């Protein structure tokens, strides 16, 4: 059972998450040859102040 954990900045719409879930599932089924019912996707919304790249929080001015 493939399980994907997707971390995104908060604020994405349910429709965008739905679209991404469908695309990830479709591609996984095609590549791995598994059933769509076995593909799990877990979305984690992250606040920008809880994510840093190159030592800088995304909530800080760029």
Residue frames relative to the residue before (quaternion, step in Angstrom):
aa qw qx qy qz dx dy dz
X 1.0000 0.0000 0.0000 0.0000 0.00 0.00 0.00
X 0.2373 -0.7695 0.5706 0.1609 3.62 -0.42 1.10
X 0.0625 -0.7716 0.6327 0.0171 3.54 -1.02 0.90
X 0.1463 -0.7882 0.5955 0.0527 3.55 -0.83 1.04
X 0.1639 -0.7428 0.6415 0.0995 3.54 -1.03 0.85
X 0.0755 -0.8094 0.5823 -0.0136 3.56 -0.54 1.21
X 0.1095 -0.7885 0.6041 0.0371 3.55 -0.67 1.13
X 0.0031 0.7987 -0.5957 0.0851 3.53 -0.77 1.16
X 0.5375 -0.5432 0.5031 0.4036 3.53 -1.24 0.34
X 0.5470 -0.6167 0.4514 0.3417 3.56 -1.02 0.79
X 0.6296 0.5615 -0.3991 0.3592 3.52 -1.23 0.50
X 0.5196 0.6089 -0.4400 0.4071 3.60 1.22 -0.16
X 0.4888 -0.6772 0.4670 0.2906 3.56 -0.97 0.80
X 0.6311 -0.5109 0.4215 0.4038 3.53 -1.30 0.39
X 0.6257 0.5470 -0.3413 0.4391 3.60 1.00 -0.78
X 0.6585 0.4953 -0.3143 0.4714 3.63 0.95 -0.81
X 0.6440 0.5025 -0.3219 0.4786 3.59 1.01 -0.76
X 0.6205 0.5402 -0.3239 0.4672 3.56 1.05 -0.80
X 0.6613 0.5087 -0.2925 0.4673 3.57 0.96 -0.93
X 0.6667 0.4896 -0.2991 0.4758 3.59 0.93 -0.87
X 0.6330 0.5328 -0.3305 0.4542 3.59 0.97 -0.84
X 0.6584 0.5041 -0.3086 0.4660 3.60 0.95 -0.85
X 0.6742 0.4972 -0.2968 0.4584 3.59 0.92 -0.89
X 0.6571 0.4992 -0.3123 0.4705 3.60 0.94 -0.85
X 0.6502 0.5131 -0.3139 0.4641 3.56 0.98 -0.85
X 0.6579 0.5196 -0.3104 0.4481 3.57 0.86 -0.95
X 0.6837 0.4802 -0.2851 0.4697 3.58 0.89 -0.92
X 0.6422 0.5254 -0.3246 0.4541 3.59 0.99 -0.80
X 0.6407 0.5159 -0.3173 0.4719 3.57 0.96 -0.86
X 0.6673 0.5111 -0.2931 0.4556 3.57 0.94 -0.92
X 0.7386 0.4287 -0.2376 0.4629 3.59 0.81 -0.98
X 0.7812 0.3481 -0.1768 0.4871 3.59 0.83 -0.95
X 0.3737 -0.7515 0.4730 0.2681 3.57 1.19 -0.37
X 0.4542 0.6770 -0.4562 0.3568 3.57 1.14 0.57
X 0.5869 -0.5439 0.4513 0.3950 3.56 -1.31 0.08
X 0.5791 -0.5956 0.4322 0.3510 3.56 -1.08 0.73
X 0.6245 0.5654 -0.3362 0.4210 3.60 1.07 -0.71
X 0.6740 0.4933 -0.3085 0.4551 3.60 1.17 -0.33
X 0.5965 0.5683 -0.3576 0.4396 3.60 1.27 -0.13
X 0.0736 -0.7872 0.6122 0.0060 3.56 -0.74 1.13
X 0.0631 -0.7718 0.6325 0.0180 3.54 -1.06 0.85
X 0.1082 -0.7909 0.6020 0.0169 3.53 -0.78 1.10
X 0.1896 -0.7864 0.5813 0.0880 3.56 -0.68 1.12
X 0.0814 -0.7635 0.6398 0.0320 3.53 -1.02 0.91
X 0.2276 -0.7607 0.5955 0.1223 3.56 -0.65 1.13
X 0.1100 -0.8025 0.5864 0.0079 3.54 -0.80 1.08
X 0.4094 -0.6796 0.5488 0.2633 3.56 -0.96 0.86
X 0.5851 -0.6126 0.3963 0.3541 3.61 -0.98 0.77
X 0.6450 0.5186 -0.3408 0.4459 3.62 1.07 -0.56
X 0.6764 0.4561 -0.2922 0.4991 3.58 1.29 -0.11
X 0.6761 0.4113 -0.2747 0.5461 3.58 1.28 0.34
X 0.0101 -0.7981 0.6020 -0.0232 3.57 -0.86 0.97
X 0.0769 -0.7525 0.6526 0.0454 3.52 -1.22 0.67
X 0.8374 0.0450 -0.0803 0.5387 3.56 -0.91 0.96
X 0.7078 -0.4959 0.2547 0.4338 3.56 1.02 0.82
X 0.6803 0.4565 -0.2839 0.4982 3.58 1.25 0.13
X 0.4408 -0.6847 0.5156 0.2665 3.55 -0.89 0.98
X 0.5153 -0.6480 0.4706 0.3052 3.53 -1.08 0.76
X 0.6105 0.5472 -0.3574 0.4474 3.61 1.17 -0.35
X 0.5761 0.5791 -0.3795 0.4344 3.60 1.24 -0.30
X 0.5967 -0.5619 0.4162 0.3938 3.60 -1.10 0.57
X 0.3030 -0.7634 0.5503 0.1504 3.56 -1.00 0.83
